[in-house]
Amino acid sequence: MDVSLFDFHLPQSCIAQCPARPRDAARMLHVPEQGDFADLGVRDLPGLLRKGDVMVFNDTRVIPARLTGKRGDATNRGRPDGAKVEVTLHQPVDAYTWRVFAKPARKLNTRDYIVFAPGFAADCIEEGDMGERWLRFNVAGRDLIDMLEKHGIMPLPPYIKRAQEGDDEDRSDYQTMFAEKDGAVAAPTAALHFTDGLLKSVRDAGVTDIRVTLHVGAGTFLPVRVEDTDDHVMHTERAIMSEDIARQLNDARKAGGRIIACGTTSLRTLESACDENGVFHEYDGNTDLFITPGYKFNGTDALMTNFHLPCSTLFMLVSALAGLDRMQAAYKHAIDNGYRFYSYGDACFIERADIA
């Protein structure tokens, strides 16, 4: 499909720079399968759910994956008095090695090393396209996470403006209440709206909540640089669904319950773990699932998500779920009515449409 079909004008004033406080005070646009849109609040979510539904959350935890260091020459390990380089980790390769996006990438090449702090450094071992580099750190596992917690900053998307040293409030603001498993470098932002009180209200409505894992990569923010969606190469992320969770989902479906994804990452995990007959299976592996209009949804009946960028893979995904014309109309309604967009913005509850 022509990527320009997914374009729309978004005023800068619509881009949220801070979250709603409290989290569940955000607005929410209801996009039913048919009929008029409804302007609601996130706290109205339980009224859109039915007894027996299952709501699926991503339990990944965002690590402070953005680092700034000084370049040195790996050959002689001289004092790192070269250029300052910023890197954002986005996908692990092994215990010591991560794929990163470097800025400026031209200042970090193979044979370079980069020092982030005393006792914390990495070698650049490979170069990729679009500013991607492979870094091999001098620490691994929990020690690497500890170094990131000490010296890194939260990897906010580029449309949220912060000073270079970051903002301490983002350490909690950009983390969902479900965050348990270290590995994401971007938040599953739909779940940022949840509080203990809202989750209790969902449960009180007779809805089961379960967890899957998808470690969100920084590639989610990469622009689509091709003119046709067929030419776009989707970034790869690790997704996990346990055998027990698959069983719970299958049992709920047999009993007539709907499967509702909280966030596009949960949706992509559901779809990756579901076969063409609508049966869920245990899943632990990489997924590069790219969902565009014409995709047949096997594992998802509805989606709670935030408002996404023009021409982004995520706007393509919601357009596949509800129809491109309908989502263009929904986004126009949201813009005209002052909804806040992107990671710290408002929410949208979309019911899947049966599209021929």
ZAPA-320843 format. One record per residue (C-alpha): residue number from 1; residue in one letter; z, y, x. Coordinates in nm, 3 decimals, m for minus. Example, Ala and Ser with C-alpha at 12.3 -4.5 7.8 and 13.67 -1.06 7.14 Angstrom:
REM residues 2
NODE/num/residu/zz/yy/xx
NODE/1/a/0.780/m0.450/1.230
NODE/2/s/0.714/m0.106/1.367
***
This chain:
REM residues 356
NODE/num/residu/zz/yy/xx
NODE/1/m/0.000/0.000/0.000
NODE/2/d/m0.057/0.359/0.105
NODE/3/v/0.270/0.488/0.253
NODE/4/s/0.203/0.835/0.110
NODE/5/l/0.263/0.693/m0.240
NODE/6/f/0.633/0.684/m0.149
NODE/7/d/0.653/1.049/m0.048
NODE/8/f/0.840/1.320/m0.236
NODE/9/h/0.974/1.665/m0.159
NODE/10/l/1.347/1.678/m0.088
NODE/11/p/1.513/2.016/m0.029
NODE/12/q/1.743/2.024/0.273
NODE/13/s/2.021/2.143/0.043
NODE/14/c/2.025/1.798/m0.123
NODE/15/i/2.127/1.616/0.197
NODE/16/a/2.502/1.546/0.194
NODE/17/q/2.684/1.626/0.518
NODE/18/c/3.025/1.496/0.406
NODE/19/p/3.132/1.232/0.151
NODE/20/a/3.287/1.299/m0.187
NODE/21/r/3.667/1.308/m0.184
NODE/22/p/3.804/1.083/m0.313
NODE/23/r/3.524/0.839/m0.245
NODE/24/d/3.482/0.729/m0.605
NODE/25/a/3.443/1.091/m0.724
NODE/26/a/3.069/1.077/m0.642
NODE/27/r/2.808/1.095/m0.914
NODE/28/m/2.593/0.800/m1.016
NODE/29/l/2.252/0.792/m1.184
NODE/30/h/2.194/0.492/m1.412
NODE/31/v/1.835/0.366/m1.408
NODE/32/p/1.815/0.098/m1.680
NODE/33/e/1.526/m0.143/m1.705
NODE/34/q/1.388/0.071/m1.987
NODE/35/g/1.487/0.394/m2.157
NODE/36/d/1.641/0.719/m2.045
NODE/37/f/1.831/0.781/m1.724
NODE/38/a/2.204/0.849/m1.762
NODE/39/d/2.408/1.091/m1.552
NODE/40/l/2.736/0.915/m1.478
NODE/41/g/3.003/0.899/m1.213
NODE/42/v/3.081/0.612/m0.977
NODE/43/r/3.401/0.553/m1.176
NODE/44/d/3.181/0.465/m1.475
NODE/45/l/3.047/0.159/m1.291
NODE/46/p/3.265/m0.099/m1.474
NODE/47/g/3.105/0.009/m1.804
NODE/48/l/2.764/m0.101/m1.672
NODE/49/l/2.890/m0.447/m1.578
NODE/50/r/2.937/m0.759/m1.790
NODE/51/k/3.196/m1.031/m1.784
NODE/52/g/3.067/m1.310/m1.561
NODE/53/d/2.864/m1.083/m1.333
NODE/54/v/2.905/m1.113/m0.957
NODE/55/m/2.901/m0.806/m0.733
NODE/56/v/2.807/m0.866/m0.371
NODE/57/f/2.941/m0.652/m0.084
NODE/58/n/2.853/m0.642/0.285
NODE/59/d/3.165/m0.690/0.502
NODE/60/t/3.010/m0.571/0.829
NODE/61/r/3.206/m0.316/1.031
NODE/62/v/3.043/m0.020/1.206
NODE/63/i/3.117/0.003/1.577
NODE/64/p/3.113/0.341/1.762
NODE/65/a/2.774/0.253/1.906
NODE/66/r/2.657/0.590/2.040
NODE/67/l/2.729/0.653/2.408
NODE/68/t/2.644/0.925/2.659
NODE/69/g/2.629/0.848/3.029
NODE/70/k/2.488/0.951/3.365
NODE/71/r/2.192/0.771/3.520
NODE/72/g/2.202/0.619/3.868
NODE/73/d/1.979/0.401/4.088
NODE/74/a/2.060/0.033/4.040
NODE/75/t/1.918/m0.057/4.382
NODE/76/n/2.183/0.111/4.591
NODE/77/r/2.449/0.173/4.325
NODE/78/g/2.485/0.528/4.444
NODE/79/r/2.700/0.779/4.262
NODE/80/p/2.558/0.833/3.911
NODE/81/d/2.473/1.200/3.952
NODE/82/g/2.138/1.182/3.772
NODE/83/a/2.027/1.275/3.423
NODE/84/k/2.248/1.257/3.117
NODE/85/v/2.122/0.994/2.872
NODE/86/e/2.238/0.909/2.520
NODE/87/v/2.200/0.553/2.393
NODE/88/t/2.260/0.399/2.053
NODE/89/l/2.318/0.025/2.045
NODE/90/h/2.127/m0.144/1.765
NODE/91/q/2.098/m0.520/1.824
NODE/92/p/2.284/m0.767/2.047
NODE/93/v/2.082/m1.002/2.265
NODE/94/d/2.371/m1.194/2.420
NODE/95/a/2.739/m1.131/2.501
NODE/96/y/2.653/m0.870/2.769
NODE/97/t/2.314/m0.739/2.656
NODE/98/w/2.214/m0.504/2.374
NODE/99/r/1.889/m0.351/2.266
NODE/100/v/1.942/0.026/2.243
NODE/101/f/1.752/0.341/2.160
NODE/102/a/1.767/0.585/2.451
NODE/103/k/1.731/0.962/2.436
NODE/104/p/1.549/1.092/2.630
NODE/105/a/1.397/0.748/2.692
NODE/106/r/1.180/0.871/2.980
NODE/107/k/1.498/0.923/3.183
NODE/108/l/1.611/0.561/3.158
NODE/109/n/1.390/0.296/3.311
NODE/110/t/1.427/m0.049/3.464
NODE/111/r/1.609/m0.035/3.801
NODE/112/d/1.827/0.244/3.661
NODE/113/y/2.188/0.198/3.567
NODE/114/i/2.403/0.422/3.355
NODE/115/v/2.774/0.495/3.382
NODE/116/f/2.958/0.587/3.063
NODE/117/a/3.314/0.601/3.200
NODE/118/p/3.513/0.462/3.494
NODE/119/g/3.476/0.084/3.473
NODE/120/f/3.215/0.101/3.197
NODE/121/a/2.846/0.084/3.295
NODE/122/a/2.520/m0.094/3.221
NODE/123/d/2.193/m0.186/3.391
NODE/124/c/1.861/m0.111/3.223
NODE/125/i/1.680/m0.445/3.246
NODE/126/e/1.381/m0.398/3.017
NODE/127/e/1.177/m0.127/2.846
NODE/128/g/1.036/m0.139/2.495
NODE/129/d/0.840/0.085/2.261
NODE/130/m/0.965/0.392/2.070
NODE/131/g/1.247/0.463/2.313
NODE/132/e/1.394/0.114/2.306
NODE/133/r/1.567/m0.025/2.615
NODE/134/w/1.761/m0.342/2.699
NODE/135/l/2.100/m0.269/2.858
NODE/136/r/2.318/m0.529/3.030
NODE/137/f/2.679/m0.409/3.025
NODE/138/n/2.946/m0.493/3.281
NODE/139/v/3.183/m0.607/3.002
NODE/140/a/3.125/m0.835/2.704
NODE/141/g/3.272/m0.947/2.375
NODE/142/r/3.603/m0.792/2.273
NODE/143/d/3.617/m0.596/2.601
NODE/144/l/3.285/m0.429/2.516
NODE/145/i/3.403/m0.346/2.162
NODE/146/d/3.722/m0.196/2.309
NODE/147/m/3.517/0.021/2.545
NODE/148/l/3.301/0.137/2.257
NODE/149/e/3.609/0.221/2.051
NODE/150/k/3.742/0.426/2.341
NODE/151/h/3.426/0.602/2.462
NODE/152/g/3.168/0.578/2.182
NODE/153/i/3.115/0.790/1.872
NODE/154/m/3.011/0.679/1.526
NODE/155/p/2.631/0.642/1.507
NODE/156/l/2.569/0.873/1.215
NODE/157/p/2.209/0.902/1.097
NODE/158/p/2.014/1.199/1.234
NODE/159/y/2.018/1.392/0.907
NODE/160/i/2.400/1.426/0.922
NODE/161/k/2.463/1.707/1.167
NODE/162/r/2.760/1.686/1.402
NODE/163/a/2.863/1.825/1.740
NODE/164/q/2.768/1.597/2.027
NODE/165/e/3.125/1.473/2.065
NODE/166/g/3.131/1.360/1.701
NODE/167/d/3.392/1.413/1.432
NODE/168/d/3.710/1.204/1.415
NODE/169/e/3.697/1.197/1.033
NODE/170/d/3.373/0.999/1.051
NODE/171/r/3.566/0.711/1.210
NODE/172/s/3.708/0.641/0.864
NODE/173/d/3.456/0.816/0.638
NODE/174/y/3.165/0.608/0.773
NODE/175/q/3.346/0.277/0.724
NODE/176/t/3.368/0.087/0.396
NODE/177/m/3.687/m0.062/0.256
NODE/178/f/3.525/m0.407/0.300
NODE/179/a/3.461/m0.367/0.675
NODE/180/e/3.590/m0.670/0.867
NODE/181/k/3.326/m0.808/1.103
NODE/182/d/3.224/m0.596/1.402
NODE/183/g/2.852/m0.558/1.458
NODE/184/a/2.688/m0.285/1.249
NODE/185/v/2.559/0.038/1.396
NODE/186/a/2.499/0.192/1.054
NODE/187/a/2.715/0.169/0.743
NODE/188/p/2.622/m0.019/0.424
NODE/189/t/2.660/0.314/0.251
NODE/190/a/2.666/0.217/m0.118
NODE/191/a/3.006/0.059/m0.060
NODE/192/l/3.141/0.385/0.085
NODE/193/h/3.206/0.486/m0.277
NODE/194/f/3.460/0.210/m0.333
NODE/195/t/3.837/0.249/m0.346
NODE/196/d/4.112/0.003/m0.430
NODE/197/g/4.127/0.152/m0.779
NODE/198/l/3.754/0.119/m0.845
NODE/199/l/3.748/m0.239/m0.718
NODE/200/k/4.040/m0.324/m0.949
NODE/201/s/3.850/m0.175/m1.243
NODE/202/v/3.547/m0.388/m1.157
NODE/203/r/3.764/m0.700/m1.147
NODE/204/d/3.935/m0.603/m1.472
NODE/205/a/3.588/m0.596/m1.633
NODE/206/g/3.561/m0.970/m1.562
NODE/207/v/3.338/m0.930/m1.258
NODE/208/t/3.378/m1.141/m0.945
NODE/209/d/3.336/m0.969/m0.608
NODE/210/i/3.220/m1.164/m0.304
NODE/211/r/3.122/m1.090/0.056
NODE/212/v/2.815/m1.150/0.267
NODE/213/t/2.740/m1.009/0.611
NODE/214/l/2.441/m0.818/0.740
NODE/215/h/2.493/m0.631/1.066
NODE/216/v/2.297/m0.313/0.996
NODE/217/g/2.086/m0.195/1.288
NODE/218/a/1.984/0.155/1.385
NODE/219/g/1.627/0.049/1.310
NODE/220/t/1.707/0.121/0.947
NODE/221/f/1.660/0.492/1.032
NODE/222/l/1.327/0.449/1.207
NODE/223/p/1.042/0.625/1.024
NODE/224/v/0.745/0.432/0.894
NODE/225/r/0.473/0.545/1.134
NODE/226/v/0.175/0.363/0.979
NODE/227/e/m0.046/0.462/0.687
NODE/228/d/m0.041/0.121/0.518
NODE/229/t/0.275/m0.081/0.448
NODE/230/d/0.093/m0.397/0.561
NODE/231/d/0.093/m0.259/0.915
NODE/232/h/0.466/m0.182/0.933
NODE/233/v/0.683/m0.408/1.152
NODE/234/m/1.028/m0.438/0.999
NODE/235/h/1.335/m0.430/1.224
NODE/236/t/1.535/m0.752/1.251
NODE/237/e/1.901/m0.784/1.154
NODE/238/r/2.144/m1.074/1.144
NODE/239/a/2.246/m1.191/0.797
NODE/240/i/2.512/m1.445/0.700
NODE/241/m/2.596/m1.617/0.372
NODE/242/s/2.845/m1.905/0.372
NODE/243/e/2.794/m2.229/0.183
NODE/244/d/3.090/m2.143/m0.042
NODE/245/i/2.944/m1.804/m0.134
NODE/246/a/2.608/m1.964/m0.211
NODE/247/r/2.785/m2.210/m0.440
NODE/248/q/2.971/m1.930/m0.623
NODE/249/l/2.647/m1.741/m0.677
NODE/250/n/2.469/m2.050/m0.810
NODE/251/d/2.758/m2.128/m1.045
NODE/252/a/2.760/m1.771/m1.178
NODE/253/r/2.387/m1.784/m1.242
NODE/254/k/2.417/m2.112/m1.430
NODE/255/a/2.686/m1.952/m1.648
NODE/256/g/2.460/m1.658/m1.733
NODE/257/g/2.608/m1.400/m1.496
NODE/258/r/2.402/m1.137/m1.320
NODE/259/i/2.393/m1.098/m0.942
NODE/260/i/2.447/m0.733/m0.851
NODE/261/a/2.400/m0.615/m0.494
NODE/262/c/2.610/m0.329/m0.366
NODE/263/g/2.365/m0.179/m0.121
NODE/264/t/2.023/m0.268/0.010
NODE/265/t/2.177/m0.470/0.295
NODE/266/s/2.353/m0.699/0.047
NODE/267/l/2.026/m0.726/m0.147
NODE/268/r/1.827/m0.823/0.162
NODE/269/t/2.087/m1.087/0.244
NODE/270/l/2.071/m1.226/m0.110
NODE/271/e/1.694/m1.241/m0.104
NODE/272/s/1.689/m1.397/0.243
NODE/273/a/1.928/m1.672/0.130
NODE/274/c/1.760/m1.745/m0.206
NODE/275/d/1.465/m1.977/m0.260
NODE/276/e/1.174/m1.920/m0.499
NODE/277/n/1.359/m2.110/m0.771
NODE/278/g/1.652/m1.869/m0.764
NODE/279/v/1.886/m2.108/m0.582
NODE/280/f/2.108/m1.971/m0.305
NODE/281/h/2.163/m2.159/0.021
NODE/282/e/2.385/m2.115/0.324
NODE/283/y/2.219/m1.870/0.562
NODE/284/d/2.296/m1.760/0.918
NODE/285/g/2.008/m1.606/1.105
NODE/286/n/1.785/m1.308/1.157
NODE/287/t/1.599/m1.147/0.870
NODE/288/d/1.312/m0.900/0.883
NODE/289/l/1.249/m0.907/0.509
NODE/290/f/1.035/m0.606/0.409
NODE/291/i/1.037/m0.548/0.033
NODE/292/t/0.761/m0.341/m0.125
NODE/293/p/0.619/m0.322/m0.481
NODE/294/g/0.478/m0.660/m0.581
NODE/295/y/0.770/m0.849/m0.427
NODE/296/k/0.922/m1.116/m0.656
NODE/297/f/1.301/m1.086/m0.661
NODE/298/n/1.469/m1.426/m0.667
NODE/299/g/1.832/m1.340/m0.596
NODE/300/t/1.907/m0.995/m0.737
NODE/301/d/1.937/m0.864/m1.094
NODE/302/a/2.066/m0.511/m1.027
NODE/303/l/2.143/m0.284/m0.734
NODE/304/m/2.394/m0.009/m0.666
NODE/305/t/2.263/0.207/m0.383
NODE/306/n/2.244/0.563/m0.256
NODE/307/f/1.937/0.789/m0.263
NODE/308/h/1.695/0.723/0.021
NODE/309/l/1.447/0.907/0.243
NODE/310/p/1.088/0.978/0.143
NODE/311/c/0.843/0.717/0.274
NODE/312/s/1.132/0.497/0.392
NODE/313/t/1.148/0.119/0.368
NODE/314/l/1.451/0.160/0.143
NODE/315/f/1.270/0.380/m0.109
NODE/316/m/0.995/0.117/m0.105
NODE/317/l/1.260/m0.146/m0.182
NODE/318/v/1.401/0.034/m0.487
NODE/319/s/1.046/0.103/m0.604
NODE/320/a/0.981/m0.271/m0.591
NODE/321/l/1.295/m0.332/m0.799
NODE/322/a/1.230/m0.081/m1.077
NODE/323/g/0.868/0.032/m1.036
NODE/324/l/0.726/0.311/m0.821
NODE/325/d/0.656/0.552/m1.106
NODE/326/r/1.001/0.500/m1.251
NODE/327/m/1.178/0.558/m0.920
NODE/328/q/0.969/0.868/m0.848
NODE/329/a/1.081/0.996/m1.189
NODE/330/a/1.442/0.899/m1.119
NODE/331/y/1.444/1.080/m0.785
NODE/332/k/1.287/1.388/m0.943
NODE/333/h/1.561/1.382/m1.205
NODE/334/a/1.824/1.349/m0.931
NODE/335/i/1.683/1.641/m0.731
NODE/336/d/1.648/1.861/m1.038
NODE/337/n/2.008/1.786/m1.136
NODE/338/g/2.171/1.845/m0.800
NODE/339/y/2.251/1.492/m0.686
NODE/340/r/2.350/1.455/m0.321
NODE/341/f/2.124/1.234/m0.108
NODE/342/y/2.154/0.981/0.176
NODE/343/s/2.449/0.815/0.347
NODE/344/y/2.727/1.049/0.229
NODE/345/g/2.555/1.126/m0.100
NODE/346/d/2.574/1.005/m0.459
NODE/347/a/2.490/0.664/m0.601
NODE/348/c/2.223/0.509/m0.820
NODE/349/f/2.264/0.194/m1.035
NODE/350/i/1.923/0.030/m1.083
NODE/351/e/1.851/m0.261/m1.314
NODE/352/r/1.562/m0.484/m1.213
NODE/353/a/1.249/m0.439/m1.418
NODE/354/d/1.008/m0.724/m1.490
NODE/355/i/0.695/m0.579/m1.337
NODE/356/a/0.365/m0.758/m1.383
***
